[in-house]
Each structure stands twice: as C-alpha cells, then as structure tokens.
Amino acid sequence: SRLVELQNNITELKDIVLSLKHANFKGKYIVATNPNDTITYYTQILSSLPKNHVFGSGTNLDSSRLKKILAKDLDLNP
C-alpha cells in the first residue's frame, strides 16, 4: 500500500538527507520516488533548504506512462 511504501521510503530518505545536511550540502534535490508529493515535501523540511531547491516529478511520470499506454492501445504515435 502507499502507506507502507511511504514509511519505507521516509526511513531511507531521512538517513540520506540528514547525512547531506550535516555535510553542508547546499545543492538541489530531485525526488523521483513515490509517493512523490509527500516525499518531496518531507525532503524540503528535513533539508531546511529553500523550496526552490527541492523538485519532485509529481504526476509527470504517471502522465507519461498513461500517454504511452493510450498511444499503444489506440495505435498512435506518443
């Protein structure tokens, strides 16, 4: 379920982000795991970086998958 996935991903994320924070990382994060919106928000909170330093794929990945499936089913060029 999404809740189990969230719990597992937050455990891993916390270790990574806090390690980078302690190393004084000031770069940008690109989040590509699910549930993306929640993980992206949590990354920004943990990192204490400005919101414009943490990016999530949002629904782009899901939209891309749907587009590919529909194109295949309807015999269209995606």
Secondary structure, DSSP 8 states (H G I E B T S, - for coil): -HHHHHHHHHHHHHHHHHHHHHTT--S-EEE-SSSHHHHHHHHHHHHT--GGGEEE-TTHHHHHHHHHHHHHHTT---
